[in-house]
Amino acid sequence: MKEFDYTLNIKMGIHARPAALIADRAKFIDEKISVSFNGKTADASKIMKLVSLRAKKGDTVHVTVEGPEEEKVALEMEKLFKENL
């Protein structure tokens, strides 16, 4: 299992558009990717679950990747977060 924390920099936090970016990438990856915030965890391939975390600018989310290529996928997801969130 690979994990990283990321502090959101975008004004609205994880709303529909960034959630769609995350989900679009996650649903085509075999590894299990989850995003946690404030005691709740969401499957990264589910847009509405990500939005329901209600993570806003300045909040830190925890991302977990599990699977055979977890290291590569975790780096890819971290890059996606840095470039878009």
C-alpha positions as CSV (number, residue, x, y, z in Angstrom):
1,M,0.0,0.0,0.0
2,K,1.3,3.5,-1.0
3,E,-0.1,6.6,0.6
4,F,0.3,10.4,0.4
5,D,-1.3,13.4,1.9
6,Y,-2.2,16.5,-0.1
7,T,-3.4,19.9,1.0
8,L,-5.9,21.3,-1.4
9,N,-5.0,24.6,-3.1
10,I,-8.1,25.3,-5.3
11,K,-10.7,27.7,-4.1
12,M,-13.7,25.4,-4.1
13,G,-11.9,22.2,-2.9
14,I,-13.1,18.9,-4.3
15,H,-16.2,19.9,-6.2
16,A,-17.7,18.3,-9.3
17,R,-15.0,19.3,-11.8
18,P,-11.9,18.1,-9.9
19,A,-13.8,15.1,-8.6
20,A,-14.5,14.2,-12.3
21,L,-10.7,14.5,-13.1
22,I,-9.8,12.2,-10.3
23,A,-12.6,9.7,-11.0
24,D,-11.8,9.6,-14.8
25,R,-8.3,8.7,-14.1
26,A,-9.0,6.2,-11.3
27,K,-11.7,4.2,-13.1
28,F,-9.2,3.1,-15.8
29,I,-6.7,1.9,-13.2
30,D,-6.8,-1.6,-11.7
31,E,-5.4,-0.5,-8.4
32,K,-7.8,0.4,-5.6
33,I,-7.5,4.2,-4.9
34,S,-9.3,5.9,-2.0
35,V,-9.4,9.4,-0.7
36,S,-10.0,10.1,3.0
37,F,-10.9,13.3,4.8
38,N,-12.4,14.0,8.2
39,G,-13.1,10.4,9.1
40,K,-14.8,9.6,5.7
41,T,-13.3,7.6,2.8
42,A,-14.3,7.7,-0.8
43,D,-13.6,5.4,-3.7
44,A,-11.6,7.6,-6.1
45,S,-13.5,6.4,-9.1
46,K,-16.9,7.7,-7.7
47,I,-17.4,11.4,-8.4
48,M,-20.3,11.9,-5.9
49,K,-18.4,10.0,-3.1
50,L,-15.4,12.4,-3.6
51,V,-17.7,15.4,-3.6
52,S,-19.4,14.1,-0.4
53,L,-16.0,14.4,1.5
54,R,-16.6,18.1,1.5
55,A,-12.9,18.9,1.4
56,K,-12.2,22.6,0.9
57,K,-9.2,24.7,0.1
58,G,-6.6,24.3,2.9
59,D,-7.9,20.9,3.9
60,T,-5.5,17.9,3.7
61,V,-6.8,14.7,2.2
62,H,-5.2,11.3,2.5
63,V,-4.8,9.2,-0.6
64,T,-4.2,5.4,-0.5
65,V,-3.3,3.2,-3.5
66,E,-3.3,-0.6,-3.3
67,G,-2.4,-3.1,-6.0
68,P,0.4,-4.6,-8.1
69,E,1.6,-1.2,-9.5
70,E,0.7,0.9,-6.5
71,E,4.0,2.8,-6.4
72,K,3.7,4.0,-10.1
73,V,0.0,4.8,-9.6
74,A,0.5,6.7,-6.4
75,L,3.1,8.9,-8.1
76,E,0.7,9.4,-11.0
77,M,-2.2,10.4,-8.7
78,E,0.1,12.7,-6.7
79,K,1.1,14.5,-9.9
80,L,-2.6,14.8,-10.9
81,F,-3.5,16.3,-7.5
82,K,-0.5,18.8,-7.6
83,E,-1.4,19.9,-11.2
84,N,-5.2,20.2,-10.7
85,L,-6.0,20.6,-7.0
